[in-house]
């Protein structure tokens, strides 16, 4: 089973950030979406948090037996805080949580970096560097 493109396991087996499963925008492929969702399930993901404005993929998560949360937030500090509130709650459960936007991965990388700083004292710059090494495109 292939790992999805542009995925970062911020906390292995607990939290990952990625682009929209199947790819974003016009490059989206349903067969890739299916493979990406299967990878997430096999990796222990129980909940997918989508920060996209649209509701794309939510039905596919439900059909795959995954819980999902749709949080179409503004990609600013308030949006990060809104997602962190939900993320902390979902991470209490055994298993993993995946978070994605559409194609861009800077916002979800920032959310995970903020979580790592808050929960584990990992400096944001260090976390964002790890995200970039994994193929995400975080803004600095």
ABEGO torsion letter per residue (X at the ends): XBBBBGBBBABBGABBBBBBBGEBEAABBAAAAAAAAAAAAAAGBABBBBABABABGAAAAAAAGBBBBBBBBBBBAAAAAAAAAAAAAAAABBEBBBBBBBABAAAAAAAAAAAAAAAAGBBAAAAAAAAAAAGBBBBX
